[in-house]
């Protein structure tokens, strides 16, 4: 399995560590839609029993990243275009409110972290890390918003859609556009302009969704079928590269 390996045979928090490893593998695209999550294989990989593996897979299912299939076991969850659109539109609404609330509350430390994260995203050349760098930037902006429930919902939404939208960055002009939009959002935030920061954040999220949908539509029109992820990503052994959906 192409996910970070560690020996958890005597760890009291094995389920937590397995869950986090699998979660990261799914949202980064290392594990693809429909990939089998076999308990025996995962237990062997982490040198542990199947008990913490079952707990981790159950939690993964609760987060919408895995699904249990009768007679087959767990697989990486697949999302429809309609689900992706709904979640992104939800994010645009919520994150606009969150960034507006954070503008007046942000400390100089948070601003410095946001600047650093913005620069890190702009410099990053590894597509597998673009989603993580993007999340770090937005998290730095939102950190002091005073709306913890909203933040929890945003992270849950990102977990479910990040792998699709990162593919959009790879396969379209999205990365160049995202760099410019991040800089504009940061400048509005530094100017303590809540209304502009909220508007730019909403436009940023909906713009990424628009590029994603345009790419999907062009492939359907060309007769290529379902959306395919970036060929720069590597899946588990035996998996045909380039197929996000089963």
Order of alpha helices (4+ residues) and beta strands (2+ residues): alpha-beta-alpha-alpha-beta-beta-alpha-alpha-alpha-alpha-alpha-alpha
